[in-house]
Amino acid sequence: QMQLVESGGGSVQAGGSLRLSCVASSRYTYSSMGWFRQVPGNAREGVATIESDGSTTYADSVKGRFTISQDNVKNTLYLLMNSLKPEDTAMYYCAAQMVAGAEFAYWGRGTQVTVSS
């Protein structure tokens, strides 16, 4: 069973940057991997996804500021976050979708990002 472990969260001031990493336990064939975030009391929000062919999608709220990428040799997914805003404060999770159109079946435990004004 795939295990995902996130790291790289922390506390930064508005305008700062962070790079999140998500290491998969081993190399799997997947359809899509993504980053999601959630604030307590709110619904989970999709932030960015990357398909196995490298194509990417972003939430409107992060377009132009965040970049999702992957290193298949290291089995690692990244999320580079620039120009951070206080509203980006959340727990960030990575997840893997093994079959196109199916739910994201595997999830990490999350890494906290806090942006102060």
N, CA, C and O atoms as a GROMACS GRO file, in nm:
protein
  468
    1GLN      N    1   0.084  -0.119   0.000
    1GLN     CA    2   0.000   0.000   0.000
    1GLN      C    3   0.088   0.124   0.000
    1GLN      O    4   0.185   0.132   0.075
    2MET      N    5   0.054   0.219  -0.084
    2MET     CA    6   0.134   0.339  -0.096
    2MET      C    7   0.125   0.422   0.033
    2MET      O    8   0.017   0.438   0.090
    3GLN      N    9   0.237   0.472   0.078
    3GLN     CA   10   0.240   0.566   0.189
    3GLN      C   11   0.299   0.697   0.140
    3GLN      O   12   0.395   0.699   0.064
    4LEU      N   13   0.239   0.806   0.185
    4LEU     CA   14   0.282   0.939   0.145
    4LEU      C   15   0.319   1.019   0.270
    4LEU      O   16   0.244   1.021   0.368
    5VAL      N   17   0.433   1.084   0.265
    5VAL     CA   18   0.479   1.161   0.381
    5VAL      C   19   0.515   1.302   0.336
    5VAL      O   20   0.606   1.321   0.254
    6GLU      N   21   0.442   1.399   0.390
    6GLU     CA   22   0.468   1.539   0.355
    6GLU      C   23   0.569   1.602   0.450
    6GLU      O   24   0.585   1.560   0.565
    7SER      N   25   0.637   1.704   0.400
    7SER     CA   26   0.726   1.783   0.482
    7SER      C   27   0.742   1.921   0.418
    7SER      O   28   0.698   1.943   0.306
    8GLY      N   29   0.804   2.012   0.492
    8GLY     CA   30   0.835   2.143   0.437
    8GLY      C   31   0.745   2.255   0.484
    8GLY      O   32   0.768   2.372   0.451
    9GLY      N   33   0.642   2.221   0.561
    9GLY     CA   34   0.556   2.327   0.612
    9GLY      C   35   0.628   2.410   0.716
    9GLY      O   36   0.739   2.378   0.759
   10GLY      N   37   0.564   2.519   0.756
   10GLY     CA   38   0.623   2.606   0.857
   10GLY      C   39   0.549   2.736   0.866
   10GLY      O   40   0.439   2.752   0.811
   11SER      N   41   0.609   2.830   0.936
   11SER     CA   42   0.551   2.962   0.954
   11SER      C   43   0.633   3.065   0.877
   11SER      O   44   0.755   3.073   0.893
   12VAL      N   45   0.566   3.143   0.795
   12VAL     CA   46   0.634   3.247   0.718
   12VAL      C   47   0.550   3.374   0.720
   12VAL      O   48   0.431   3.370   0.752
   13GLN      N   49   0.612   3.484   0.686
   13GLN     CA   50   0.539   3.609   0.672
   13GLN      C   51   0.480   3.619   0.532
   13GLN      O   52   0.528   3.556   0.438
   14ALA      N   53   0.376   3.698   0.521
   14ALA     CA   54   0.314   3.721   0.391
   14ALA      C   55   0.421   3.767   0.292
   14ALA      O   56   0.507   3.849   0.323
   15GLY      N   57   0.411   3.713   0.170
   15GLY     CA   58   0.508   3.744   0.067
   15GLY      C   59   0.623   3.644   0.060
   15GLY      O   60   0.701   3.645  -0.035
   16GLY      N   61   0.634   3.560   0.162
   16GLY     CA   62   0.741   3.462   0.165
   16GLY      C   63   0.710   3.339   0.082
   16GLY      O   64   0.608   3.331   0.014
   17SER      N   65   0.803   3.244   0.088
   17SER     CA   66   0.792   3.122   0.008
   17SER      C   67   0.818   2.998   0.093
   17SER      O   68   0.889   3.004   0.194
   18LEU      N   69   0.760   2.889   0.051
   18LEU     CA   70   0.786   2.758   0.110
   18LEU      C   71   0.782   2.655  -0.002
   18LEU      O   72   0.713   2.674  -0.103
   19ARG      N   73   0.855   2.546   0.016
   19ARG     CA   74   0.844   2.434  -0.076
   19ARG      C   75   0.805   2.310   0.003
   19ARG      O   76   0.878   2.266   0.092
   20LEU      N   77   0.690   2.256  -0.030
   20LEU     CA   78   0.644   2.132   0.032
   20LEU      C   79   0.693   2.013  -0.049
   20LEU      O   80   0.704   2.019  -0.171
   21SER      N   81   0.722   1.906   0.022
   21SER     CA   82   0.762   1.781  -0.042
   21SER      C   83   0.671   1.668   0.005
   21SER      O   84   0.619   1.671   0.116
   22CYS      N   85   0.652   1.571  -0.081
   22CYS     CA   86   0.572   1.454  -0.048
   22CYS      C   87   0.643   1.333  -0.106
   22CYS      O   88   0.652   1.318  -0.228
   23VAL      N   89   0.692   1.247  -0.019
   23VAL     CA   90   0.767   1.130  -0.062
   23VAL      C   91   0.676   1.008  -0.060
   23VAL      O   92   0.611   0.979   0.041
   24ALA      N   93   0.671   0.937  -0.172
   24ALA     CA   94   0.594   0.814  -0.180
   24ALA      C   95   0.681   0.697  -0.138
   24ALA      O   96   0.802   0.698  -0.160
   25SER      N   97   0.620   0.597  -0.076
   25SER     CA   98   0.696   0.486  -0.019
   25SER      C   99   0.768   0.405  -0.125
   25SER      O  100   0.873   0.346  -0.098
   26SER      N  101   0.714   0.402  -0.243
   26SER     CA  102   0.780   0.334  -0.353
   26SER      C  103   0.718   0.384  -0.482
   26SER      O  104   0.620   0.459  -0.482
   27ARG      N  105   0.776   0.341  -0.591
   27ARG     CA  106   0.730   0.392  -0.720
   27ARG      C  107   0.603   0.317  -0.761
   27ARG      O  108   0.604   0.194  -0.770
   28TYR      N  109   0.498   0.389  -0.786
   28TYR     CA  110   0.372   0.332  -0.831
   28TYR      C  111   0.331   0.396  -0.963
   28TYR      O  112   0.372   0.507  -0.995
   29THR      N  113   0.251   0.325  -1.036
   29THR     CA  114   0.189   0.382  -1.154
   29THR      C  115   0.059   0.449  -1.108
   29THR      O  116  -0.031   0.382  -1.057
   30TYR      N  117   0.051   0.579  -1.127
   30TYR     CA  118  -0.066   0.651  -1.082
   30TYR      C  119  -0.123   0.733  -1.196
   30TYR      O  120  -0.056   0.757  -1.297
   31SER      N  121  -0.247   0.776  -1.180
   31SER     CA  122  -0.310   0.861  -1.278
   31SER      C  123  -0.280   1.007  -1.252
   31SER      O  124  -0.251   1.084  -1.344
   32SER      N  125  -0.288   1.046  -1.125
   32SER     CA  126  -0.270   1.186  -1.089
   32SER      C  127  -0.225   1.194  -0.944
   32SER      O  128  -0.262   1.111  -0.861
   33MET      N  129  -0.146   1.296  -0.915
   33MET     CA  130  -0.114   1.328  -0.776
   33MET      C  131  -0.149   1.473  -0.752
   33MET      O  132  -0.146   1.556  -0.843
   34GLY      N  133  -0.182   1.502  -0.628
   34GLY     CA  134  -0.228   1.638  -0.602
   34GLY      C  135  -0.196   1.687  -0.463
   34GLY      O  136  -0.164   1.610  -0.372
   35TRP      N  137  -0.206   1.817  -0.449
   35TRP     CA  138  -0.197   1.883  -0.319
   35TRP      C  139  -0.334   1.941  -0.285
   35TRP      O  140  -0.400   2.003  -0.368
   36PHE      N  141  -0.374   1.920  -0.161
   36PHE     CA  142  -0.500   1.972  -0.110
   36PHE      C  143  -0.470   2.046   0.019
   36PHE      O  144  -0.365   2.028   0.080
   37ARG      N  145  -0.563   2.130   0.062
   37ARG     CA  146  -0.546   2.198   0.189
   37ARG      C  147  -0.679   2.209   0.261
   37ARG      O  148  -0.786   2.207   0.199
   38GLN      N  149  -0.670   2.222   0.392
   38GLN     CA  150  -0.792   2.231   0.472
   38GLN      C  151  -0.767   2.314   0.596
   38GLN      O  152  -0.666   2.300   0.664
   39VAL      N  153  -0.861   2.402   0.622
   39VAL     CA  154  -0.864   2.481   0.743
   39VAL      C  155  -0.971   2.420   0.833
   39VAL      O  156  -1.078   2.385   0.783
   40PRO      N  157  -0.946   2.406   0.962
   40PRO     CA  158  -1.047   2.348   1.051
   40PRO      C  159  -1.182   2.416   1.036
   40PRO      O  160  -1.193   2.539   1.039
   41GLY      N  161  -1.287   2.333   1.018
   41GLY     CA  162  -1.421   2.387   1.002
   41GLY      C  163  -1.460   2.413   0.858
   41GLY      O  164  -1.576   2.441   0.829
   42ASN      N  165  -1.362   2.404   0.768
   42ASN     CA  166  -1.389   2.427   0.626
   42ASN      C  167  -1.372   2.297   0.547
   42ASN      O  168  -1.308   2.203   0.593
   43ALA      N  169  -1.430   2.296   0.429
   43ALA     CA  170  -1.414   2.181   0.341
   43ALA      C  171  -1.272   2.176   0.286
   43ALA      O  172  -1.206   2.279   0.273
   44ARG      N  173  -1.227   2.057   0.255
   44ARG     CA  174  -1.096   2.041   0.192
   44ARG      C  175  -1.098   2.102   0.052
   44ARG      O  176  -1.196   2.089  -0.021
   45GLU      N  177  -0.989   2.168   0.016
   45GLU     CA  178  -0.980   2.239  -0.113
   45GLU      C  179  -0.868   2.182  -0.197
   45GLU      O  180  -0.757   2.160  -0.147
   46GLY      N  181  -0.896   2.157  -0.323
   46GLY     CA  182  -0.791   2.116  -0.414
   46GLY      C  183  -0.703   2.234  -0.449
   46GLY      O  184  -0.754   2.341  -0.481
   47VAL      N  185  -0.572   2.217  -0.443
   47VAL     CA  186  -0.478   2.325  -0.470
   47VAL      C  187  -0.414   2.308  -0.607
   47VAL      O  188  -0.414   2.401  -0.688
   48ALA      N  189  -0.362   2.190  -0.634
   48ALA     CA  190  -0.294   2.165  -0.761
   48ALA      C  191  -0.286   2.015  -0.784
   48ALA      O  192  -0.277   1.936  -0.690
   49THR      N  193  -0.289   1.978  -0.910
   49THR     CA  194  -0.272   1.838  -0.948
   49THR      C  195  -0.173   1.827  -1.062
   49THR      O  196  -0.154   1.921  -1.140
   50ILE      N  197  -0.112   1.710  -1.071
   50ILE     CA  198  -0.023   1.680  -1.182
   50ILE      C  199  -0.054   1.540  -1.230
   50ILE      O  200  -0.062   1.445  -1.152
   51GLU      N  201  -0.072   1.528  -1.363
   51GLU     CA  202  -0.105   1.399  -1.421
   51GLU      C  203   0.024   1.323  -1.450
   51GLU      O  204   0.134   1.378  -1.443
   52SER      N  205   0.008   1.196  -1.482
   52SER     CA  206   0.125   1.113  -1.513
   52SER      C  207   0.198   1.162  -1.638
   52SER      O  208   0.316   1.132  -1.657
   53ASP      N  209   0.128   1.237  -1.723
   53ASP     CA  210   0.194   1.290  -1.844
   53ASP      C  211   0.257   1.427  -1.817
   53ASP      O  212   0.314   1.489  -1.908
   54GLY      N  213   0.247   1.474  -1.692
   54GLY     CA  214   0.309   1.601  -1.654
   54GLY      C  215   0.219   1.722  -1.663
   54GLY      O  216   0.259   1.830  -1.622
   55SER      N  217   0.099   1.706  -1.715
   55SER     CA  218   0.009   1.820  -1.723
   55SER      C  219  -0.040   1.859  -1.584
   55SER      O  220  -0.054   1.774  -1.496
   56THR      N  221  -0.064   1.987  -1.564
   56THR     CA  222  -0.096   2.038  -1.431
   56THR      C  223  -0.225   2.120  -1.433
   56THR      O  224  -0.265   2.175  -1.535
   57THR      N  225  -0.287   2.127  -1.317
   57THR     CA  226  -0.402   2.214  -1.297
   57THR      C  227  -0.385   2.284  -1.162
   57THR      O  228  -0.322   2.230  -1.070
   58TYR      N  229  -0.441   2.402  -1.150
   58TYR     CA  230  -0.430   2.481  -1.028
   58TYR      C  231  -0.564   2.543  -0.992
   58TYR      O  232  -0.645   2.576  -1.079
   59ALA      N  233  -0.585   2.559  -0.862
   59ALA     CA  234  -0.698   2.638  -0.817
   59ALA      C  235  -0.674   2.783  -0.856
   59ALA      O  236  -0.561   2.830  -0.858
   60ASP      N  237  -0.782   2.853  -0.886
   60ASP     CA  238  -0.768   2.993  -0.926
   60ASP      C  239  -0.696   3.076  -0.820
   60ASP      O  240  -0.624   3.171  -0.853
   61SER      N  241  -0.716   3.041  -0.695
   61SER     CA  242  -0.659   3.120  -0.585
   61SER      C  243  -0.508   3.111  -0.576
   61SER      O  244  -0.445   3.192  -0.509
   62VAL      N  245  -0.448   3.012  -0.644
   62VAL     CA  246  -0.302   2.995  -0.633
   62VAL      C  247  -0.231   3.007  -0.768
   62VAL      O  248  -0.109   3.002  -0.774
   63LYS      N  249  -0.307   3.023  -0.876
   63LYS     CA  250  -0.246   3.034  -1.009
   63LYS      C  251  -0.146   3.149  -1.012
   63LYS      O  252  -0.174   3.259  -0.965
   64GLY      N  253  -0.030   3.121  -1.069
   64GLY     CA  254   0.072   3.223  -1.080
   64GLY      C  255   0.160   3.234  -0.957
   64GLY      O  256   0.264   3.301  -0.961
   65ARG      N  257   0.121   3.169  -0.848
   65ARG     CA  258   0.200   3.175  -0.724
   65ARG      C  259   0.256   3.039  -0.685
   65ARG      O  260   0.368   3.030  -0.633
   66PHE      N  261   0.181   2.932  -0.710
   66PHE     CA  262   0.222   2.798  -0.671
   66PHE      C  263   0.261   2.718  -0.795
   66PHE      O  264   0.207   2.739  -0.904
   67THR      N  265   0.356   2.626  -0.777
   67THR     CA  266   0.398   2.538  -0.885
   67THR      C  267   0.409   2.396  -0.833
   67THR      O  268   0.481   2.370  -0.736
   68ILE      N  269   0.339   2.304  -0.897
   68ILE     CA  270   0.346   2.162  -0.862
   68ILE      C  271   0.444   2.094  -0.957
   68ILE      O  272   0.446   2.123  -1.077
   69SER      N  273   0.524   2.004  -0.903
   69SER     CA  274   0.620   1.932  -0.986
   69SER      C  275   0.648   1.797  -0.923
   69SER      O  276   0.608   1.771  -0.809
   70GLN      N  277   0.716   1.712  -0.996
   70GLN     CA  278   0.746   1.579  -0.944
   70GLN      C  279   0.884   1.535  -0.989
   70GLN      O  280   0.932   1.574  -1.095
   71ASP      N  281   0.945   1.454  -0.907
   71ASP     CA  282   1.074   1.391  -0.940
   71ASP      C  283   1.050   1.240  -0.933
   71ASP      O  284   1.046   1.182  -0.824
   72ASN      N  285   1.036   1.179  -1.048
   72ASN     CA  286   1.002   1.037  -1.050
   72ASN      C  287   1.116   0.948  -1.002
   72ASN      O  288   1.092   0.837  -0.955
   73VAL      N  289   1.238   0.996  -1.012
   73VAL     CA  290   1.352   0.918  -0.963
   73VAL      C  291   1.347   0.911  -0.810
   73VAL      O  292   1.374   0.806  -0.751
   74LYS      N  293   1.311   1.022  -0.748
   74LYS     CA  294   1.305   1.029  -0.603
   74LYS      C  295   1.167   0.995  -0.547
   74LYS      O  296   1.146   0.997  -0.426
   75ASN      N  297   1.071   0.963  -0.636
   75ASN     CA  298   0.933   0.936  -0.592
   75ASN      C  299   0.880   1.049  -0.507
   75ASN      O  300   0.815   1.026  -0.404
   76THR      N  301   0.906   1.171  -0.548
   76THR     CA  302   0.872   1.288  -0.466
   76THR      C  303   0.788   1.388  -0.545
   76THR      O  304   0.817   1.418  -0.661
   77LEU      N  305   0.686   1.436  -0.479
   77LEU     CA  306   0.599   1.541  -0.532
   77LEU      C  307   0.632   1.670  -0.458
   77LEU      O  308   0.656   1.668  -0.337
   78TYR      N  309   0.633   1.781  -0.530
   78TYR     CA  310   0.666   1.910  -0.470
   78TYR      C  311   0.554   2.011  -0.492
   78TYR      O  312   0.475   2.000  -0.586
   79LEU      N  313   0.550   2.109  -0.403
   79LEU     CA  314   0.464   2.225  -0.423
   79LEU      C  315   0.544   2.347  -0.381
   79LEU      O  316   0.568   2.369  -0.262
   80LEU      N  317   0.586   2.425  -0.479
   80LEU     CA  318   0.657   2.549  -0.452
   80LEU      C  319   0.554   2.660  -0.438
   80LEU      O  320   0.474   2.685  -0.528
   81MET      N  321   0.556   2.726  -0.323
   81MET     CA  322   0.457   2.829  -0.293
   81MET      C  323   0.528   2.963  -0.277
   81MET      O  324   0.606   2.982  -0.183
   82ASN      N  325   0.501   3.054  -0.367
   82ASN     CA  326   0.558   3.189  -0.362
   82ASN      C  327   0.448   3.290  -0.329
   82ASN      O  328   0.329   3.261  -0.339
   83SER      N  329   0.492   3.408  -0.291
   83SER     CA  330   0.399   3.518  -0.262
   83SER      C  331   0.286   3.473  -0.171
   83SER      O  332   0.168   3.499  -0.198
   84LEU      N  333   0.322   3.406  -0.065
   84LEU     CA  334   0.222   3.350   0.025
   84LEU      C  335   0.138   3.460   0.091
   84LEU      O  336   0.186   3.569   0.121
   85LYS      N  337   0.012   3.426   0.112
   85LYS     CA  338  -0.084   3.516   0.173
   85LYS      C  339  -0.139   3.453   0.301
   85LYS      O  340  -0.135   3.331   0.316
   86PRO      N  341  -0.188   3.534   0.393
   86PRO     CA  342  -0.247   3.476   0.515
   86PRO      C  343  -0.357   3.375   0.485
   86PRO      O  344  -0.374   3.278   0.559
   87GLU      N  345  -0.431   3.396   0.379
   87GLU     CA  346  -0.538   3.302   0.344
   87GLU      C  347  -0.488   3.168   0.292
   87GLU      O  348  -0.567   3.077   0.269
   88ASP      N  349  -0.357   3.155   0.271
   88ASP     CA  350  -0.299   3.026   0.235
   88ASP      C  351  -0.275   2.939   0.358
   88ASP      O  352  -0.238   2.822   0.344
   89THR      N  353  -0.294   2.995   0.476
   89THR     CA  354  -0.275   2.918   0.599
   89THR      C  355  -0.370   2.800   0.603
   89THR      O  356  -0.492   2.816   0.591
   90ALA      N  357  -0.315   2.680   0.620
   90ALA     CA  358  -0.394   2.557   0.619
   90ALA      C  359  -0.303   2.438   0.646
   90ALA      O  360  -0.181   2.450   0.648
   91MET      N  361  -0.365   2.323   0.666
   91MET     CA  362  -0.293   2.197   0.663
   91MET      C  363  -0.291   2.152   0.518
   91MET      O  364  -0.395   2.146   0.453
   92TYR      N  365  -0.173   2.120   0.469
   92TYR     CA  366  -0.158   2.078   0.330
   92TYR      C  367  -0.133   1.927   0.324
   92TYR      O  368  -0.051   1.872   0.397
   93TYR      N  369  -0.206   1.862   0.234
   93TYR     CA  370  -0.198   1.718   0.217
   93TYR      C  371  -0.162   1.684   0.073
   93TYR      O  372  -0.205   1.752  -0.020
   94CYS      N  373  -0.083   1.578   0.055
   94CYS     CA  374  -0.068   1.525  -0.079
   94CYS      C  375  -0.149   1.398  -0.090
   94CYS      O  376  -0.176   1.331   0.010
   95ALA      N  377  -0.187   1.365  -0.212
   95ALA     CA  378  -0.272   1.249  -0.235
   95ALA      C  379  -0.244   1.192  -0.373
   95ALA      O  380  -0.194   1.261  -0.462
   96ALA      N  381  -0.276   1.065  -0.389
   96ALA     CA  382  -0.254   0.996  -0.515
   96ALA      C  383  -0.384   0.936  -0.566
   96ALA      O  384  -0.461   0.876  -0.491
   97GLN      N  385  -0.406   0.955  -0.694
   97GLN     CA  386  -0.521   0.896  -0.764
   97GLN      C  387  -0.465   0.788  -0.855
   97GLN      O  388  -0.388   0.817  -0.947
   98MET      N  389  -0.503   0.665  -0.831
   98MET     CA  390  -0.442   0.554  -0.905
   98MET      C  391  -0.508   0.529  -1.038
   98MET      O  392  -0.444   0.481  -1.132
   99VAL      N  393  -0.638   0.562  -1.048
   99VAL     CA  394  -0.714   0.538  -1.170
   99VAL      C  395  -0.784   0.668  -1.208
   99VAL      O  396  -0.845   0.733  -1.123
  100ALA      N  397  -0.775   0.704  -1.334
  100ALA     CA  398  -0.839   0.828  -1.381
  100ALA      C  399  -0.988   0.824  -1.350
  100ALA      O  400  -1.057   0.726  -1.377
  101GLY      N  401  -1.037   0.933  -1.292
  101GLY     CA  402  -1.177   0.944  -1.260
  101GLY      C  403  -1.216   0.889  -1.126
  101GLY      O  404  -1.327   0.914  -1.078
  102ALA      N  405  -1.127   0.813  -1.064
  102ALA     CA  406  -1.155   0.757  -0.931
  102ALA      C  407  -1.118   0.860  -0.824
  102ALA      O  408  -1.059   0.963  -0.854
  103GLU      N  409  -1.154   0.831  -0.702
  103GLU     CA  410  -1.117   0.922  -0.594
  103GLU      C  411  -0.967   0.911  -0.567
  103GLU      O  412  -0.902   0.814  -0.607
  104PHE      N  413  -0.916   1.012  -0.500
  104PHE     CA  414  -0.778   1.006  -0.452
  104PHE      C  415  -0.776   0.907  -0.336
  104PHE      O  416  -0.835   0.932  -0.230
  105ALA      N  417  -0.708   0.795  -0.357
  105ALA     CA  418  -0.720   0.684  -0.263
  105ALA      C  419  -0.618   0.688  -0.150
  105ALA      O  420  -0.643   0.635  -0.042
  106TYR      N  421  -0.503   0.750  -0.175
  106TYR     CA  422  -0.396   0.751  -0.076
  106TYR      C  423  -0.366   0.894  -0.034
  106TYR      O  424  -0.355   0.984  -0.118
  107TRP      N  425  -0.352   0.913   0.097
  107TRP     CA  426  -0.332   1.046   0.152
  107TRP      C  427  -0.219   1.047   0.254
  107TRP      O  428  -0.201   0.950   0.328
  108GLY      N  429  -0.145   1.156   0.258
  108GLY     CA  430  -0.049   1.174   0.365
  108GLY      C  431  -0.117   1.232   0.487
  108GLY      O  432  -0.238   1.256   0.487
  109ARG      N  433  -0.040   1.254   0.592
  109ARG     CA  434  -0.094   1.307   0.718
  109ARG      C  435  -0.095   1.458   0.723
  109ARG      O  436  -0.156   1.516   0.812
  110GLY      N  437  -0.028   1.521   0.629
  110GLY     CA  438  -0.034   1.666   0.620
  110GLY      C  439   0.084   1.737   0.681
  110GLY      O  440   0.155   1.683   0.766
  111THR      N  441   0.104   1.860   0.635
  111THR     CA  442   0.205   1.948   0.690
  111THR      C  443   0.144   2.087   0.702
  111THR      O  444   0.079   2.135   0.608
  112GLN      N  445   0.164   2.151   0.816
  112GLN     CA  446   0.097   2.278   0.844
  112GLN      C  447   0.173   2.395   0.783
  112GLN      O  448   0.295   2.405   0.795
  113VAL      N  449   0.100   2.483   0.718
  113VAL     CA  450   0.154   2.607   0.665
  113VAL      C  451   0.080   2.722   0.732
  113VAL      O  452  -0.043   2.729   0.729
  114THR      N  453   0.157   2.813   0.791
  114THR     CA  454   0.099   2.929   0.857
  114THR      C  455   0.163   3.055   0.802
  114THR      O  456   0.285   3.070   0.806
  115VAL      N  457   0.081   3.144   0.750
  115VAL     CA  458   0.130   3.268   0.692
  115VAL      C  459   0.078   3.385   0.774
  115VAL      O  460  -0.043   3.403   0.788
  116SER      N  461   0.168   3.464   0.826
  116SER     CA  462   0.129   3.577   0.909
  116SER      C  463   0.136   3.707   0.828
  116SER      O  464   0.217   3.721   0.737
  117SER      N  465   0.050   3.800   0.864
  117SER     CA  466   0.046   3.928   0.792
  117SER      C  467   0.142   4.028   0.852
  117SER      O  468   0.152   4.141   0.803
   0.00000   0.00000   0.00000
